[in-house]
């Protein structure tokens, strides 16, 4: 949905996408890149674009800011096509395996894409983190 502005232009709005699930074990690539993630399996039918999002996560009554990737992890997938939601919770320490959490995808940042090297992905994740944290300051 687009909303008009005072200048006559329009801005695109985003509907929050809410996903609840149990954290499953992943390949730990995020941890190796310096961004550990909580992974939640999502159905292929989930009506959301694959890509990076600014997100919030509700866990045990507490809310965390997070950076999310929804998709098939093309840089490391080796042909896998199962969609997964990867969530990096800012300032969280602890074990989330097997715990249920609710994520809200608040704003779409960029489409998911394949990177030529893990280092190239790490650099992009760092840039995404800056963008996401700035967005979350306004939420």
Secondary structure by P-SEA (a helix, b strand, c coil): ccccccccbbbbbbcbbbbbbcccccccccccccbbbbbbbbbcccccccccccbbbbcccbbbbbbbbbcccccccccccbbbbbbbccccccccccbbbbbbbccccccbbbbccaaaaaaaaaaaaaaaaaaaaac
